[in-house]
Amino acid sequence: TPYFIQVDEDMILHPDAVHRMEQAMTQAPAEVGMICFHLYDEDRECLIQGIKIYRTDLMKRLMFRDLKASEMNLLDQMGEQGIRWILHPDVLGRHGTQYTPDT
């Protein structure tokens, strides 16, 4: 697949979210490896940087690490490799609305 999307169990996406994310990535320059979209966080009552789509070919060079600040580490790795990312203004769903006993 040319793209992959990071989704957590406590995210509820709008029905067209994946389509909109793929469209944005298709239109982005080739050096963009990630686009982050907002979610509305129910607990915090505000927007968060919540749902991300990645360009698979660029991200193969990087490693998701088991760290407390793993996403910050990933952004550092992207910067070292010259991979750009975009914070998109669209809100594509909600966060913090559904929980399981494990969470």
N, CA, C and O atoms as CSV, one atom per row, in Angstrom:
chain,resi,resn,atom,element,x,y,z
A,1,THR,N,N,0.842,-1.183,0.000
A,1,THR,CA,C,0.000,0.000,0.000
A,1,THR,C,C,0.884,1.242,0.000
A,1,THR,O,O,1.915,1.260,0.672
A,2,PRO,N,N,0.504,2.271,-0.734
A,2,PRO,CA,C,1.336,3.473,-0.771
A,2,PRO,C,C,1.272,4.285,0.520
A,2,PRO,O,O,2.175,5.074,0.799
A,3,TYR,N,N,0.207,4.100,1.313
A,3,TYR,CA,C,0.025,4.860,2.549
A,3,TYR,C,C,-0.436,3.938,3.668
A,3,TYR,O,O,-1.028,2.887,3.423
A,4,PHE,N,N,-0.155,4.349,4.898
A,4,PHE,CA,C,-0.771,3.687,6.047
A,4,PHE,C,C,-1.207,4.759,7.032
A,4,PHE,O,O,-0.654,5.858,7.066
A,5,ILE,N,N,-2.213,4.415,7.833
A,5,ILE,CA,C,-2.827,5.364,8.756
A,5,ILE,C,C,-2.705,4.826,10.171
A,5,ILE,O,O,-2.998,3.660,10.434
A,6,GLN,N,N,-2.268,5.689,11.075
A,6,GLN,CA,C,-2.149,5.338,12.489
A,6,GLN,C,C,-3.482,5.642,13.170
A,6,GLN,O,O,-3.875,6.803,13.281
A,7,VAL,N,N,-4.177,4.594,13.628
A,7,VAL,CA,C,-5.477,4.738,14.277
A,7,VAL,C,C,-5.413,4.067,15.644
A,7,VAL,O,O,-4.923,2.944,15.763
A,8,ASP,N,N,-5.899,4.742,16.663
A,8,ASP,CA,C,-5.985,4.181,18.007
A,8,ASP,C,C,-7.423,3.766,18.286
A,8,ASP,O,O,-8.348,4.225,17.615
A,9,GLU,N,N,-7.608,2.905,19.269
A,9,GLU,CA,C,-8.943,2.379,19.561
A,9,GLU,C,C,-9.917,3.425,20.088
A,9,GLU,O,O,-11.128,3.206,20.059
A,10,ASP,N,N,-9.419,4.538,20.561
A,10,ASP,CA,C,-10.311,5.565,21.104
A,10,ASP,C,C,-10.588,6.697,20.105
A,10,ASP,O,O,-10.949,7.804,20.504
A,11,MET,N,N,-10.418,6.413,18.809
A,11,MET,CA,C,-10.713,7.369,17.746
A,11,MET,C,C,-11.979,6.942,17.006
A,11,MET,O,O,-12.159,5.770,16.676
A,12,ILE,N,N,-12.837,7.902,16.757
A,12,ILE,CA,C,-14.013,7.688,15.918
A,12,ILE,C,C,-13.849,8.627,14.725
A,12,ILE,O,O,-13.886,9.846,14.887
A,13,LEU,N,N,-13.667,8.067,13.531
A,13,LEU,CA,C,-13.419,8.889,12.343
A,13,LEU,C,C,-14.707,9.187,11.597
A,13,LEU,O,O,-15.653,8.400,11.615
A,14,HIS,N,N,-14.724,10.341,10.942
A,14,HIS,CA,C,-15.833,10.673,10.054
A,14,HIS,C,C,-15.841,9.665,8.901
A,14,HIS,O,O,-14.787,9.136,8.548
A,15,PRO,N,N,-17.006,9.389,8.309
A,15,PRO,CA,C,-17.080,8.385,7.233
A,15,PRO,C,C,-16.162,8.652,6.048
A,15,PRO,O,O,-15.725,7.705,5.394
A,16,ASP,N,N,-15.858,9.904,5.756
A,16,ASP,CA,C,-15.004,10.229,4.613
A,16,ASP,C,C,-13.554,10.513,5.010
A,16,ASP,O,O,-12.778,10.996,4.185
A,17,ALA,N,N,-13.180,10.226,6.237
A,17,ALA,CA,C,-11.844,10.593,6.738
A,17,ALA,C,C,-10.721,9.948,5.938
A,17,ALA,O,O,-9.782,10.634,5.535
A,18,VAL,N,N,-10.799,8.657,5.703
A,18,VAL,CA,C,-9.708,7.973,4.984
A,18,VAL,C,C,-9.584,8.531,3.572
A,18,VAL,O,O,-8.474,8.771,3.095
A,19,HIS,N,N,-10.694,8.734,2.911
A,19,HIS,CA,C,-10.668,9.294,1.553
A,19,HIS,C,C,-10.005,10.670,1.545
A,19,HIS,O,O,-9.164,10.952,0.691
A,20,ARG,N,N,-10.382,11.518,2.486
A,20,ARG,CA,C,-9.814,12.870,2.559
A,20,ARG,C,C,-8.324,12.828,2.871
A,20,ARG,O,O,-7.555,13.627,2.336
A,21,MET,N,N,-7.915,11.908,3.726
A,21,MET,CA,C,-6.494,11.783,4.052
A,21,MET,C,C,-5.703,11.324,2.831
A,21,MET,O,O,-4.635,11.863,2.540
A,22,GLU,N,N,-6.225,10.332,2.120
A,22,GLU,CA,C,-5.539,9.855,0.914
A,22,GLU,C,C,-5.450,10.953,-0.141
A,22,GLU,O,O,-4.417,11.097,-0.794
A,23,GLN,N,N,-6.510,11.720,-0.313
A,23,GLN,CA,C,-6.488,12.834,-1.266
A,23,GLN,C,C,-5.406,13.841,-0.912
A,23,GLN,O,O,-4.656,14.285,-1.781
A,24,ALA,N,N,-5.327,14.199,0.358
A,24,ALA,CA,C,-4.321,15.171,0.797
A,24,ALA,C,C,-2.916,14.645,0.557
A,24,ALA,O,O,-2.047,15.395,0.111
A,25,MET,N,N,-2.677,13.372,0.844
A,25,MET,CA,C,-1.349,12.802,0.650
A,25,MET,C,C,-1.011,12.710,-0.839
A,25,MET,O,O,0.130,12.956,-1.232
A,26,THR,N,N,-1.987,12.360,-1.659
A,26,THR,CA,C,-1.764,12.285,-3.103
A,26,THR,C,C,-1.359,13.642,-3.665
A,26,THR,O,O,-0.545,13.714,-4.586
A,27,GLN,N,N,-1.918,14.712,-3.121
A,27,GLN,CA,C,-1.626,16.064,-3.605
A,27,GLN,C,C,-0.361,16.663,-2.984
A,27,GLN,O,O,0.133,17.688,-3.455
A,28,ALA,N,N,0.158,16.040,-1.944
A,28,ALA,CA,C,1.343,16.575,-1.251
A,28,ALA,C,C,2.608,16.301,-2.056
A,28,ALA,O,O,2.666,15.332,-2.813
A,29,PRO,N,N,3.613,17.146,-1.898
A,29,PRO,CA,C,4.903,16.886,-2.548
A,29,PRO,C,C,5.487,15.539,-2.122
A,29,PRO,O,O,5.189,15.039,-1.037
A,30,ALA,N,N,6.310,14.966,-2.974
A,30,ALA,CA,C,6.858,13.621,-2.754
A,30,ALA,C,C,7.689,13.506,-1.482
A,30,ALA,O,O,7.826,12.407,-0.945
A,31,GLU,N,N,8.250,14.616,-0.981
A,31,GLU,CA,C,9.087,14.549,0.219
A,31,GLU,C,C,8.275,14.606,1.516
A,31,GLU,O,O,8.846,14.556,2.606
A,32,VAL,N,N,6.952,14.708,1.404
A,32,VAL,CA,C,6.087,14.702,2.589
A,32,VAL,C,C,5.813,13.242,2.970
A,32,VAL,O,O,5.219,12.482,2.206
A,33,GLY,N,N,6.260,12.882,4.159
A,33,GLY,CA,C,6.087,11.511,4.632
A,33,GLY,C,C,4.917,11.324,5.572
A,33,GLY,O,O,4.488,10.194,5.808
A,34,MET,N,N,4.386,12.422,6.118
A,34,MET,CA,C,3.286,12.307,7.072
A,34,MET,C,C,2.431,13.566,7.018
A,34,MET,O,O,2.935,14.683,6.905
A,35,ILE,N,N,1.114,13.349,7.101
A,35,ILE,CA,C,0.173,14.458,7.275
A,35,ILE,C,C,-0.646,14.141,8.510
A,35,ILE,O,O,-1.222,13.060,8.632
A,36,CYS,N,N,-0.688,15.092,9.416
A,36,CYS,CA,C,-1.430,14.948,10.669
A,36,CYS,C,C,-2.693,15.798,10.593
A,36,CYS,O,O,-2.638,16.984,10.269
A,37,PHE,N,N,-3.832,15.175,10.896
A,37,PHE,CA,C,-5.118,15.852,10.921
A,37,PHE,C,C,-5.599,15.947,12.359
A,37,PHE,O,O,-5.154,15.197,13.227
A,38,HIS,N,N,-6.498,16.864,12.597
A,38,HIS,CA,C,-7.032,17.059,13.944
A,38,HIS,C,C,-8.187,16.114,14.244
A,38,HIS,O,O,-8.880,15.634,13.347
A,39,LEU,N,N,-8.368,15.867,15.529
A,39,LEU,CA,C,-9.550,15.211,16.081
A,39,LEU,C,C,-10.073,16.099,17.195
A,39,LEU,O,O,-9.311,16.852,17.802
A,40,TYR,N,N,-11.357,16.017,17.464
A,40,TYR,CA,C,-11.912,16.727,18.610
A,40,TYR,C,C,-11.829,15.789,19.809
A,40,TYR,O,O,-12.404,14.701,19.791
A,41,ASP,N,N,-11.116,16.208,20.845
A,41,ASP,CA,C,-10.959,15.397,22.052
A,41,ASP,C,C,-12.097,15.703,23.015
A,41,ASP,O,O,-12.238,16.831,23.490
A,42,GLU,N,N,-12.904,14.690,23.296
A,42,GLU,CA,C,-14.074,14.856,24.167
A,42,GLU,C,C,-13.672,15.198,25.600
A,42,GLU,O,O,-14.309,16.037,26.238
A,43,ASP,N,N,-12.627,14.559,26.108
A,43,ASP,CA,C,-12.207,14.796,27.491
A,43,ASP,C,C,-11.643,16.197,27.690
A,43,ASP,O,O,-11.957,16.859,28.679
A,44,ARG,N,N,-10.824,16.642,26.770
A,44,ARG,CA,C,-10.182,17.953,26.877
A,44,ARG,C,C,-11.039,19.083,26.332
A,44,ARG,O,O,-10.780,20.256,26.599
A,45,GLU,N,N,-12.068,18.719,25.561
A,45,GLU,CA,C,-12.953,19.693,24.923
A,45,GLU,C,C,-12.187,20.662,24.024
A,45,GLU,O,O,-12.399,21.874,24.060
A,46,CYS,N,N,-11.283,20.088,23.210
A,46,CYS,CA,C,-10.504,20.890,22.275
A,46,CYS,C,C,-9.987,20.002,21.143
A,46,CYS,O,O,-10.097,18.777,21.192
A,47,LEU,N,N,-9.422,20.647,20.128
A,47,LEU,CA,C,-8.809,19.904,19.027
A,47,LEU,C,C,-7.436,19.395,19.438
A,47,LEU,O,O,-6.704,20.055,20.174
A,48,ILE,N,N,-7.103,18.201,18.945
A,48,ILE,CA,C,-5.765,17.645,19.154
A,48,ILE,C,C,-5.194,17.224,17.804
A,48,ILE,O,O,-5.934,17.022,16.842
A,49,GLN,N,N,-3.887,17.096,17.745
A,49,GLN,CA,C,-3.228,16.558,16.560
A,49,GLN,C,C,-3.327,15.047,16.675
A,49,GLN,O,O,-2.503,14.416,17.337
A,50,GLY,N,N,-4.340,14.462,16.029
A,50,GLY,CA,C,-4.685,13.109,16.392
A,50,GLY,C,C,-4.548,11.999,15.394
A,50,GLY,O,O,-4.150,10.902,15.784
A,51,ILE,N,N,-4.852,12.203,14.119
A,51,ILE,CA,C,-4.863,11.089,13.168
A,51,ILE,C,C,-3.848,11.386,12.074
A,51,ILE,O,O,-3.802,12.494,11.540
A,52,LYS,N,N,-3.031,10.380,11.744
A,52,LYS,CA,C,-1.914,10.608,10.830
A,52,LYS,C,C,-1.929,9.597,9.691
A,52,LYS,O,O,-2.226,8.419,9.885
A,53,ILE,N,N,-1.597,10.092,8.489
A,53,ILE,CA,C,-1.385,9.239,7.339
A,53,ILE,C,C,0.084,9.354,6.950
A,53,ILE,O,O,0.652,10.446,6.951
A,54,TYR,N,N,0.694,8.218,6.619
A,54,TYR,CA,C,2.122,8.169,6.297
A,54,TYR,C,C,2.323,7.651,4.877
A,54,TYR,O,O,1.547,6.827,4.393
A,55,ARG,N,N,3.365,8.137,4.216
A,55,ARG,CA,C,3.783,7.632,2.898
A,55,ARG,C,C,4.723,6.455,3.152
A,55,ARG,O,O,5.830,6.641,3.658
A,56,THR,N,N,4.296,5.277,2.812
A,56,THR,CA,C,4.997,4.036,3.159
A,56,THR,C,C,6.453,4.033,2.697
A,56,THR,O,O,7.342,3.696,3.480
A,57,ASP,N,N,6.712,4.399,1.454
A,57,ASP,CA,C,8.087,4.330,0.930
A,57,ASP,C,C,9.071,5.158,1.752
A,57,ASP,O,O,10.186,4.708,2.018
A,58,LEU,N,N,8.670,6.358,2.154
A,58,LEU,CA,C,9.566,7.206,2.941
A,58,LEU,C,C,9.734,6.694,4.368
A,58,LEU,O,O,10.817,6.788,4.945
A,59,MET,N,N,8.668,6.157,4.928
A,59,MET,CA,C,8.708,5.736,6.333
A,59,MET,C,C,9.454,4.423,6.535
A,59,MET,O,O,9.803,4.094,7.668
A,60,LYS,N,N,9.707,3.666,5.478
A,60,LYS,CA,C,10.458,2.416,5.596
A,60,LYS,C,C,11.875,2.662,6.126
A,60,LYS,O,O,12.483,1.764,6.710
A,61,ARG,N,N,12.395,3.858,5.927
A,61,ARG,CA,C,13.747,4.198,6.395
A,61,ARG,C,C,13.805,4.457,7.901
A,61,ARG,O,O,14.890,4.529,8.478
A,62,LEU,N,N,12.646,4.596,8.532
A,62,LEU,CA,C,12.582,4.994,9.932
A,62,LEU,C,C,12.133,3.836,10.809
A,62,LEU,O,O,11.689,2.800,10.314
A,63,MET,N,N,12.255,4.028,12.131
A,63,MET,CA,C,11.869,2.981,13.064
A,63,MET,C,C,10.963,3.578,14.148
A,63,MET,O,O,11.313,4.558,14.806
A,64,PHE,N,N,9.797,2.960,14.311
A,64,PHE,CA,C,8.937,3.325,15.434
A,64,PHE,C,C,9.554,2.692,16.671
A,64,PHE,O,O,9.712,1.473,16.730
A,65,ARG,N,N,9.898,3.494,17.646
A,65,ARG,CA,C,10.580,3.003,18.845
A,65,ARG,C,C,9.653,3.020,20.044
A,65,ARG,O,O,8.744,3.845,20.134
A,66,ASP,N,N,9.895,2.095,20.964
A,66,ASP,CA,C,9.095,1.987,22.187
A,66,ASP,C,C,9.662,2.959,23.221
A,66,ASP,O,O,10.409,2.577,24.121
A,67,LEU,N,N,9.285,4.216,23.065
A,67,LEU,CA,C,9.753,5.282,23.944
A,67,LEU,C,C,8.552,6.046,24.479
A,67,LEU,O,O,7.467,5.995,23.900
A,68,LYS,N,N,8.746,6.741,25.566
A,68,LYS,CA,C,7.668,7.561,26.122
A,68,LYS,C,C,7.245,8.651,25.134
A,68,LYS,O,O,6.059,8.961,25.029
A,69,ALA,N,N,8.191,9.223,24.422
A,69,ALA,CA,C,7.915,10.269,23.429
A,69,ALA,C,C,8.185,9.717,22.029
A,69,ALA,O,O,8.940,10.313,21.260
A,70,SER,N,N,7.571,8.586,21.698
A,70,SER,CA,C,7.868,7.904,20.437
A,70,SER,C,C,7.523,8.752,19.209
A,70,SER,O,O,8.239,8.706,18.209
A,71,GLU,N,N,6.443,9.518,19.273
A,71,GLU,CA,C,6.092,10.328,18.110
A,71,GLU,C,C,7.070,11.483,17.925
A,71,GLU,O,O,7.361,11.862,16.790
A,72,MET,N,N,7.577,12.044,19.003
A,72,MET,CA,C,8.588,13.098,18.880
A,72,MET,C,C,9.875,12.508,18.301
A,72,MET,O,O,10.543,13.146,17.486
A,73,ASN,N,N,10.215,11.301,18.719
A,73,ASN,CA,C,11.388,10.634,18.178
A,73,ASN,C,C,11.225,10.383,16.680
A,73,ASN,O,O,12.170,10.548,15.908
A,74,LEU,N,N,10.023,9.985,16.279
A,74,LEU,CA,C,9.757,9.754,14.866
A,74,LEU,C,C,9.918,11.053,14.074
A,74,LEU,O,O,10.489,11.038,12.983
A,75,LEU,N,N,9.429,12.164,14.599
A,75,LEU,CA,C,9.605,13.451,13.925
A,75,LEU,C,C,11.083,13.819,13.821
A,75,LEU,O,O,11.514,14.362,12.804
A,76,ASP,N,N,11.859,13.530,14.857
A,76,ASP,CA,C,13.307,13.774,14.807
A,76,ASP,C,C,13.950,12.951,13.689
A,76,ASP,O,O,14.761,13.466,12.919
A,77,GLN,N,N,13.582,11.671,13.606
A,77,GLN,CA,C,14.122,10.809,12.553
A,77,GLN,C,C,13.740,11.331,11.163
A,77,GLN,O,O,14.556,11.329,10.241
A,78,MET,N,N,12.502,11.772,11.031
A,78,MET,CA,C,12.056,12.320,9.748
A,78,MET,C,C,12.897,13.533,9.374
A,78,MET,O,O,13.324,13.661,8.226
A,79,GLY,N,N,13.139,14.423,10.330
A,79,GLY,CA,C,13.961,15.601,10.073
A,79,GLY,C,C,15.368,15.242,9.643
A,79,GLY,O,O,15.926,15.867,8.741
A,80,GLU,N,N,15.947,14.234,10.289
A,80,GLU,CA,C,17.306,13.789,9.939
A,80,GLU,C,C,17.369,13.240,8.520
A,80,GLU,O,O,18.412,13.331,7.873
A,81,GLN,N,N,16.284,12.679,8.031
A,81,GLN,CA,C,16.233,12.083,6.690
A,81,GLN,C,C,15.717,13.064,5.627
A,81,GLN,O,O,15.639,12.717,4.449
A,82,GLY,N,N,15.366,14.283,6.042
A,82,GLY,CA,C,14.839,15.254,5.101
A,82,GLY,C,C,13.391,14.987,4.691
A,82,GLY,O,O,12.934,15.458,3.649
A,83,ILE,N,N,12.681,14.231,5.518
A,83,ILE,CA,C,11.277,13.925,5.255
A,83,ILE,C,C,10.426,14.993,5.927
A,83,ILE,O,O,10.554,15.240,7.126
A,84,ARG,N,N,9.561,15.620,5.147
A,84,ARG,CA,C,8.709,16.684,5.673
A,84,ARG,C,C,7.392,16.125,6.187
A,84,ARG,O,O,6.994,15.010,5.849
A,85,TRP,N,N,6.724,16.925,7.013
A,85,TRP,CA,C,5.382,16.563,7.471
A,85,TRP,C,C,4.524,17.816,7.473
A,85,TRP,O,O,5.033,18.936,7.510
A,86,ILE,N,N,3.222,17.610,7.434
A,86,ILE,CA,C,2.260,18.707,7.348
A,86,ILE,C,C,1.233,18.548,8.463
A,86,ILE,O,O,0.749,17.447,8.722
A,87,LEU,N,N,0.909,19.657,9.117
A,87,LEU,CA,C,-0.215,19.691,10.047
A,87,LEU,C,C,-1.395,20.264,9.268
A,87,LEU,O,O,-1.421,21.454,8.956
A,88,HIS,N,N,-2.359,19.421,8.960
A,88,HIS,CA,C,-3.517,19.804,8.149
A,88,HIS,C,C,-4.599,20.392,9.054
A,88,HIS,O,O,-4.776,19.913,10.173
A,89,PRO,N,N,-5.320,21.407,8.608
A,89,PRO,CA,C,-6.316,22.048,9.480
A,89,PRO,C,C,-7.622,21.268,9.656
A,89,PRO,O,O,-8.384,21.568,10.576
A,90,ASP,N,N,-7.900,20.285,8.811
A,90,ASP,CA,C,-9.188,19.590,8.881
A,90,ASP,C,C,-9.342,18.748,10.143
A,90,ASP,O,O,-8.377,18.169,10.643
A,91,VAL,N,N,-10.560,18.692,10.644
A,91,VAL,CA,C,-10.935,17.852,11.787
A,91,VAL,C,C,-11.657,16.640,11.218
A,91,VAL,O,O,-12.698,16.778,10.576
A,92,LEU,N,N,-11.103,15.446,11.452
A,92,LEU,CA,C,-11.621,14.243,10.799
A,92,LEU,C,C,-12.302,13.261,11.741
A,92,LEU,O,O,-12.561,12.121,11.353
A,93,GLY,N,N,-12.593,13.668,12.946
A,93,GLY,CA,C,-13.289,12.764,13.849
A,93,GLY,C,C,-13.161,13.208,15.286
A,93,GLY,O,O,-12.875,14.367,15.586
A,94,ARG,N,N,-13.386,12.230,16.181
A,94,ARG,CA,C,-13.355,12.505,17.617
A,94,ARG,C,C,-12.387,11.562,18.306
A,94,ARG,O,O,-12.079,10.481,17.804
A,95,HIS,N,N,-11.919,11.990,19.455
A,95,HIS,CA,C,-10.973,11.213,20.264
A,95,HIS,C,C,-11.490,11.145,21.685
A,95,HIS,O,O,-12.084,12.100,22.185
A,96,GLY,N,N,-11.262,10.006,22.337
A,96,GLY,CA,C,-11.609,9.883,23.743
A,96,GLY,C,C,-13.076,9.640,24.000
A,96,GLY,O,O,-13.587,9.985,25.066
A,97,THR,N,N,-13.772,9.042,23.022
A,97,THR,CA,C,-15.206,8.818,23.193
A,97,THR,C,C,-15.547,7.372,23.533
A,97,THR,O,O,-16.621,7.102,24.071
A,98,GLN,N,N,-14.648,6.441,23.227
A,98,GLN,CA,C,-14.900,5.024,23.446
A,98,GLN,C,C,-13.709,4.412,24.179
A,98,GLN,O,O,-12.557,4.672,23.834
A,99,TYR,N,N,-13.993,3.611,25.175
A,99,TYR,CA,C,-12.928,2.951,25.941
A,99,TYR,C,C,-13.276,1.494,26.145
A,99,TYR,O,O,-14.447,1.121,26.216
A,100,THR,N,N,-12.248,0.679,26.239
A,100,THR,CA,C,-12.427,-0.733,26.590
A,100,THR,C,C,-11.945,-0.919,28.021
A,100,THR,O,O,-11.293,-0.028,28.564
A,101,PRO,N,N,-12.251,-2.061,28.651
A,101,PRO,CA,C,-11.748,-2.294,30.022
A,101,PRO,C,C,-10.223,-2.189,30.128
A,101,PRO,O,O,-9.712,-1.783,31.172
A,102,ASP,N,N,-9.484,-2.547,29.063
A,102,ASP,CA,C,-8.024,-2.471,29.110
A,102,ASP,C,C,-7.503,-1.041,29.112
A,102,ASP,O,O,-6.431,-0.773,29.655
A,103,THR,N,N,-8.247,-0.126,28.514
A,103,THR,CA,C,-7.756,1.256,28.448
A,103,THR,C,C,-8.241,2.075,29.611
A,103,THR,O,O,-7.919,3.259,29.709
